[in-house]
Amino acid sequence: MLHLDTPSDELLKATRAHLVQRGTSLAAFCKENGFVRQSVTLALSGQRTGPRARALFAEFLARVRISA
C-alpha cells in the first residue's frame, strides 16, 4: 500500500508516473518549479530524512497536487 506521507521508492515511482500522465517529467517539473531534481529524488525515496529533506518532501508533494 502506498502511503503519501512516507518516503519510499514506490512513492518516487508513483510520482514519476503521475507526472508523465500529465505530460511532463520529474526533471521538467522540478526545473519549472525551482526544485533540484536530485534532492527531490533523494527526499521522495527516503534516502535523505533530515529536516530539510522532510520539508522538501512536503513542499514538493503539495506543489504537485496544486498544479494537477
Helices and strands as residue ranges (DSSP letters): H 9-21, H 26-33, H 37-45, H 51-66
